[in-house]
Amino acid sequence: MSFIESELNFAYQFANTPINSFPFPHLYAQDIFSDIFYSQIQKNLPAQNLMTSLPELYPEQPGFKNYKDRYVMDFNKNESINKIEKKKQDFWRAIGDIFLKGNVRDLLRSKFQYYLNMRFKYLENVSYESEFLLVNDKKNYSLGPHTDHPRKVVSLLIYLPTDLTQKESGTSIYMPKDPNFLTQNKEYQHYPHELFHKVITMPFAPNSAFSFIRTNNSFHGVEKLEAEDTDRWLLLFDIFLDKDTFLREEEEKAKIT
């Protein structure tokens, strides 16, 4: 199967999956790639020791220092791709082109267009940036409930396990236990799990995907990974506002409030 056919398969599955509105708009899709293409992804996963830990790859972001158990390959950084086996680099560069240069960003925006229209109804000329990572999480990795940075627009996580043995380690959705939490905690940060009810955990199943739009209550995270042999592989694609658009959005919010 060609990369174009794989992109069309992804578009078909993603576009035809309904959006769940509670507690925030999200979807969970299965069979996101063809079986043949998914097997190619599995064969081309890099050796784990050639991936780079989050704090090492982004030393300029001190907030990442607590996430040394997350290893990544950043498709926007040539030096990151160049670290993996040479025979696998072309495959991953082609995947990067599909997501960063193809129609994936437009597909995600189109899927959540109704909610984007509400967010940007007072903002014109919205411009975006994209981030695309191959991720491998190891034992002890966890992610406290958070909504993502206000620059975030839409996230897509494509799960890449070989079987269902890690089914319970998908992304979880949370709701604050305190009904006044949102009015009392307006700063973006990661919160302790004990302050939240876990609503559901997305099954970390082969060839599945979880996607959501960032809102003020899009609390999500990952429960602590306990297994010694944890290899939690996924692709992470994020759409952000560019810095200028974000600043203009903050100015518009200030006028309204």
MARMIKOL-468940 format. One record per residue (C-alpha): residue in one letter; chain; x negated, y negated, z negated. Coordinates in Angstrom, 3 decimals, decimal comma, padded with zeros to 6 digits, always signed. Example, Ala and Ser with C-alpha at 12.3 -4.5 7.8 and 13.67 -1.06 7.14 Angstrom:
2
NODE  A  A  -012,300  +004,500  -007,800 $
NODE  S  A  -013,670  +001,060  -007,140 $
END
This chain:
257
NODE  M  A  +000,000  +000,000  +000,000 $
NODE  S  A  -001,323  -003,443  +000,929 $
NODE  F  A  -001,679  -006,339  -001,481 $
NODE  I  A  +001,130  -008,155  +000,375 $
NODE  E  A  +003,479  -005,196  -000,135 $
NODE  S  A  +002,486  -005,076  -003,801 $
NODE  E  A  +003,288  -008,767  -004,176 $
NODE  L  A  +006,690  -008,227  -002,557 $
NODE  N  A  +007,380  -005,266  -004,857 $
NODE  F  A  +006,551  -007,453  -007,845 $
NODE  A  A  +008,750  -010,280  -006,531 $
NODE  Y  A  +011,687  -007,914  -005,983 $
NODE  Q  A  +011,523  -006,369  -009,457 $
NODE  F  A  +010,928  -009,671  -011,257 $
NODE  A  A  +013,488  -011,759  -009,368 $
NODE  N  A  +016,249  -009,177  -009,852 $
NODE  T  A  +015,758  -008,693  -013,601 $
NODE  P  A  +018,336  -010,629  -015,656 $
NODE  I  A  +017,267  -013,249  -018,208 $
NODE  N  A  +018,228  -012,648  -021,838 $
NODE  S  A  +019,126  -015,902  -023,587 $
NODE  F  A  +018,801  -014,880  -027,267 $
NODE  P  A  +016,898  -016,049  -029,232 $
NODE  F  A  +015,181  -017,846  -026,350 $
NODE  P  A  +015,180  -017,217  -022,579 $
NODE  H  A  +013,103  -014,144  -021,708 $
NODE  L  A  +013,135  -010,998  -019,610 $
NODE  Y  A  +011,634  -007,530  -019,653 $
NODE  A  A  +011,070  -005,824  -016,298 $
NODE  Q  A  +009,973  -002,287  -015,470 $
NODE  D  A  +008,196  -000,706  -012,472 $
NODE  I  A  +006,756  -004,112  -011,668 $
NODE  F  A  +004,240  -002,630  -009,215 $
NODE  S  A  +004,448  +000,446  -007,007 $
NODE  D  A  +003,078  +003,668  -008,526 $
NODE  I  A  +000,233  +003,663  -006,005 $
NODE  F  A  -000,820  +000,114  -006,771 $
NODE  Y  A  -000,509  +000,671  -010,509 $
NODE  S  A  -002,840  +003,669  -010,251 $
NODE  Q  A  -005,339  +001,446  -008,398 $
NODE  I  A  -005,219  -001,011  -011,282 $
NODE  Q  A  -005,935  +001,802  -013,733 $
NODE  K  A  -008,919  +003,025  -011,687 $
NODE  N  A  -010,382  -000,481  -011,548 $
NODE  L  A  -010,117  -001,440  -015,211 $
NODE  P  A  -013,593  -002,670  -016,239 $
NODE  A  A  -015,745  -001,041  -018,855 $
NODE  Q  A  -014,751  -002,619  -022,158 $
NODE  N  A  -018,333  -003,637  -022,978 $
NODE  L  A  -018,358  -005,821  -019,851 $
NODE  M  A  -015,424  -007,904  -021,091 $
NODE  T  A  -016,032  -011,035  -023,187 $
NODE  S  A  -014,494  -011,734  -026,590 $
NODE  L  A  -012,165  -014,726  -026,753 $
NODE  P  A  -014,364  -016,882  -029,043 $
NODE  E  A  -017,471  -016,092  -026,969 $
NODE  L  A  -015,853  -017,018  -023,658 $
NODE  Y  A  -014,277  -020,218  -025,008 $
NODE  P  A  -016,710  -021,591  -027,621 $
NODE  E  A  -015,248  -025,065  -027,118 $
NODE  Q  A  -011,960  -023,910  -028,683 $
NODE  P  A  -012,584  -023,316  -032,404 $
NODE  G  A  -009,072  -021,934  -032,868 $
NODE  F  A  -010,152  -018,759  -031,047 $
NODE  K  A  -012,732  -017,786  -033,671 $
NODE  N  A  -010,189  -015,558  -035,445 $
NODE  Y  A  -009,492  -013,512  -032,317 $
NODE  K  A  -012,761  -011,637  -031,830 $
NODE  D  A  -010,784  -008,422  -031,234 $
NODE  R  A  -009,355  -009,766  -027,973 $
NODE  Y  A  -011,599  -009,307  -024,919 $
NODE  V  A  -010,832  -011,062  -021,662 $
NODE  M  A  -011,817  -011,598  -018,055 $
NODE  D  A  -010,811  -015,079  -016,876 $
NODE  F  A  -009,916  -015,198  -013,172 $
NODE  N  A  -010,697  -018,920  -013,124 $
NODE  K  A  -014,291  -018,305  -014,238 $
NODE  N  A  -016,611  -016,679  -011,688 $
NODE  E  A  -019,133  -015,872  -014,405 $
NODE  S  A  -016,443  -013,850  -016,184 $
NODE  I  A  -015,605  -011,728  -013,116 $
NODE  N  A  -019,301  -011,360  -012,237 $
NODE  K  A  -019,904  -009,551  -015,529 $
NODE  I  A  -017,855  -006,480  -014,585 $
NODE  E  A  -018,955  -003,630  -012,311 $
NODE  K  A  -019,733  -004,925  -008,808 $
NODE  K  A  -017,681  -002,191  -007,137 $
NODE  K  A  -014,572  -003,451  -008,965 $
NODE  Q  A  -015,022  -007,191  -008,449 $
NODE  D  A  -013,413  -007,409  -005,001 $
NODE  F  A  -010,282  -005,656  -006,234 $
NODE  W  A  -009,829  -008,074  -009,110 $
NODE  R  A  -010,638  -011,134  -007,012 $
NODE  A  A  -007,855  -010,071  -004,641 $
NODE  I  A  -005,456  -009,731  -007,601 $
NODE  G  A  -006,556  -013,173  -008,758 $
NODE  D  A  -005,748  -014,628  -005,342 $
NODE  I  A  -002,235  -013,120  -005,472 $
NODE  F  A  -001,476  -014,802  -008,779 $
NODE  L  A  -003,458  -018,042  -008,565 $
NODE  K  A  -003,162  -018,794  -004,851 $
NODE  G  A  -000,024  -016,879  -003,894 $
NODE  N  A  +003,638  -017,335  -004,709 $
NODE  V  A  +003,717  -015,976  -008,267 $
NODE  R  A  +003,795  -019,399  -009,930 $
NODE  D  A  +006,671  -020,526  -007,707 $
NODE  L  A  +008,508  -017,254  -008,391 $
NODE  L  A  +008,270  -017,735  -012,168 $
NODE  R  A  +009,356  -021,352  -011,956 $
NODE  S  A  +012,265  -020,420  -009,712 $
NODE  K  A  +013,378  -017,677  -012,101 $
NODE  F  A  +013,530  -020,079  -015,051 $
NODE  Q  A  +014,568  -023,137  -012,996 $
NODE  Y  A  +017,764  -023,765  -014,955 $
NODE  Y  A  +015,798  -024,164  -018,189 $
NODE  L  A  +013,026  -026,161  -016,540 $
NODE  N  A  +015,613  -028,599  -015,231 $
NODE  M  A  +016,801  -029,163  -018,787 $
NODE  R  A  +013,278  -029,680  -020,087 $
NODE  F  A  +012,233  -032,094  -017,350 $
NODE  K  A  +015,485  -033,956  -016,700 $
NODE  Y  A  +013,830  -037,260  -017,693 $
NODE  L  A  +010,500  -036,527  -016,025 $
NODE  E  A  +009,561  -036,924  -012,362 $
NODE  N  A  +006,643  -035,556  -010,322 $
NODE  V  A  +005,883  -032,604  -012,595 $
NODE  S  A  +002,511  -030,975  -011,840 $
NODE  Y  A  +001,254  -027,623  -013,062 $
NODE  E  A  -001,901  -025,616  -013,747 $
NODE  S  A  -002,247  -021,840  -014,031 $
NODE  E  A  -004,272  -019,485  -016,206 $
NODE  F  A  -004,774  -015,801  -015,405 $
NODE  L  A  -006,535  -013,293  -017,647 $
NODE  L  A  -007,199  -009,580  -017,809 $
NODE  V  A  -007,003  -008,706  -021,512 $
NODE  N  A  -008,137  -005,806  -023,677 $
NODE  D  A  -007,093  -005,917  -027,345 $
NODE  K  A  -008,880  -003,704  -029,869 $
NODE  K  A  -008,119  -002,459  -033,375 $
NODE  N  A  -007,194  -005,186  -035,907 $
NODE  Y  A  -006,007  -007,648  -033,273 $
NODE  S  A  -002,823  -009,440  -034,297 $
NODE  L  A  -001,079  -012,649  -033,365 $
NODE  G  A  +001,120  -014,529  -035,826 $
NODE  P  A  +004,503  -015,873  -034,712 $
NODE  H  A  +004,084  -019,034  -032,638 $
NODE  T  A  +005,832  -020,868  -029,820 $
NODE  D  A  +002,733  -021,638  -027,693 $
NODE  H  A  +001,224  -025,057  -027,095 $
NODE  P  A  +003,699  -027,720  -025,875 $
NODE  R  A  +001,792  -027,857  -022,566 $
NODE  K  A  +002,884  -024,279  -021,859 $
NODE  V  A  +005,786  -023,840  -019,466 $
NODE  V  A  +006,181  -020,122  -018,634 $
NODE  S  A  +004,268  -016,984  -019,649 $
NODE  L  A  +004,100  -013,584  -017,967 $
NODE  L  A  +002,545  -010,524  -019,606 $
NODE  I  A  +002,116  -007,370  -017,535 $
NODE  Y  A  +001,434  -004,307  -019,689 $
NODE  L  A  -001,135  -001,812  -018,384 $
NODE  P  A  -001,174  +001,320  -020,600 $
NODE  T  A  -001,572  +004,811  -019,124 $
NODE  D  A  +001,296  +006,286  -021,180 $
NODE  L  A  +003,765  +005,557  -023,981 $
NODE  T  A  +001,458  +006,220  -026,937 $
NODE  Q  A  +001,180  +002,452  -027,571 $
NODE  K  A  +004,880  +001,789  -027,038 $
NODE  E  A  +005,277  -000,074  -030,359 $
NODE  S  A  +002,407  -002,511  -029,693 $
NODE  G  A  +004,145  -004,805  -027,231 $
NODE  T  A  +004,882  -008,476  -027,817 $
NODE  S  A  +007,412  -009,088  -030,592 $
NODE  I  A  +010,067  -011,813  -030,733 $
NODE  Y  A  +010,740  -013,505  -034,068 $
NODE  M  A  +013,197  -015,795  -035,818 $
NODE  P  A  +012,339  -017,867  -038,913 $
NODE  K  A  +013,844  -016,622  -042,177 $
NODE  D  A  +014,418  -020,226  -043,271 $
NODE  P  A  +017,260  -021,779  -041,210 $
NODE  N  A  +015,598  -025,178  -041,641 $
NODE  F  A  +012,206  -023,975  -040,430 $
NODE  L  A  +012,296  -025,798  -037,097 $
NODE  T  A  +013,049  -029,178  -038,639 $
NODE  Q  A  +010,408  -028,727  -041,343 $
NODE  N  A  +007,617  -027,312  -039,164 $
NODE  K  A  +007,167  -029,318  -035,993 $
NODE  E  A  +003,429  -028,788  -035,537 $
NODE  Y  A  +002,226  -026,129  -033,138 $
NODE  Q  A  +000,425  -023,337  -034,997 $
NODE  H  A  +000,427  -019,596  -035,711 $
NODE  Y  A  +002,464  -018,705  -038,792 $
NODE  P  A  +002,343  -015,736  -041,207 $
NODE  H  A  +004,523  -012,797  -040,176 $
NODE  E  A  +006,249  -012,724  -043,565 $
NODE  L  A  +008,000  -016,033  -042,825 $
NODE  F  A  +009,905  -014,440  -039,928 $
NODE  H  A  +012,381  -011,730  -039,073 $
NODE  K  A  +011,204  -009,519  -036,215 $
NODE  V  A  +014,054  -009,436  -033,705 $
NODE  I  A  +012,592  -006,914  -031,249 $
NODE  T  A  +009,317  -005,612  -029,871 $
NODE  M  A  +008,945  -005,325  -026,115 $
NODE  P  A  +007,989  -001,717  -025,282 $
NODE  F  A  +004,322  -001,565  -024,322 $
NODE  A  A  +005,150  +000,776  -021,468 $
NODE  P  A  +003,202  +001,426  -018,270 $
NODE  N  A  +003,865  -001,011  -015,428 $
NODE  S  A  +006,248  -003,230  -017,397 $
NODE  A  A  +006,358  -006,993  -017,854 $
NODE  F  A  +007,573  -009,504  -020,416 $
NODE  S  A  +008,147  -013,107  -019,397 $
NODE  F  A  +009,592  -016,141  -021,156 $
NODE  I  A  +009,893  -019,893  -020,998 $
NODE  R  A  +008,242  -021,923  -023,735 $
NODE  T  A  +010,787  -023,611  -026,033 $
NODE  N  A  +010,724  -025,062  -029,541 $
NODE  N  A  +011,920  -021,705  -030,879 $
NODE  S  A  +010,088  -019,258  -028,583 $
NODE  F  A  +008,415  -017,534  -031,527 $
NODE  H  A  +006,479  -014,463  -030,428 $
NODE  G  A  +003,389  -012,569  -031,523 $
NODE  V  A  +001,735  -009,186  -031,947 $
NODE  E  A  +001,850  -006,941  -035,004 $
NODE  K  A  -001,569  -005,826  -036,248 $
NODE  L  A  -003,050  -003,053  -034,082 $
NODE  E  A  -004,015  -000,220  -036,434 $
NODE  A  A  -005,214  +002,664  -034,220 $
NODE  E  A  -008,973  +003,288  -034,152 $
NODE  D  A  -008,984  +003,908  -030,396 $
NODE  T  A  -006,809  +000,918  -029,462 $
NODE  D  A  -007,187  -000,183  -025,839 $
NODE  R  A  -004,339  -002,592  -025,239 $
NODE  W  A  -004,759  -003,651  -021,608 $
NODE  L  A  -002,586  -006,331  -020,057 $
NODE  L  A  -002,544  -009,118  -017,492 $
NODE  L  A  -001,629  -012,563  -018,811 $
NODE  F  A  -000,441  -015,297  -016,453 $
NODE  D  A  +000,477  -018,705  -017,872 $
NODE  I  A  +001,837  -021,872  -016,297 $
NODE  F  A  +000,941  -025,149  -018,003 $
NODE  L  A  +001,713  -028,782  -017,368 $
NODE  D  A  -001,368  -030,594  -016,154 $
NODE  K  A  -002,729  -033,063  -018,699 $
NODE  D  A  -001,298  -036,156  -017,022 $
NODE  T  A  +002,207  -034,682  -016,800 $
NODE  F  A  +002,041  -033,547  -020,418 $
NODE  L  A  +001,083  -037,028  -021,601 $
NODE  R  A  +003,971  -038,508  -019,625 $
NODE  E  A  +006,337  -035,946  -021,140 $
NODE  E  A  +005,169  -036,870  -024,651 $
NODE  E  A  +005,795  -040,541  -023,854 $
NODE  E  A  +009,335  -039,762  -022,660 $
NODE  K  A  +010,028  -037,752  -025,829 $
NODE  A  A  +008,860  -040,665  -027,962 $
NODE  K  A  +011,315  -042,984  -026,192 $
NODE  I  A  +014,229  -040,626  -026,829 $
NODE  T  A  +013,445  -040,059  -030,518 $
END
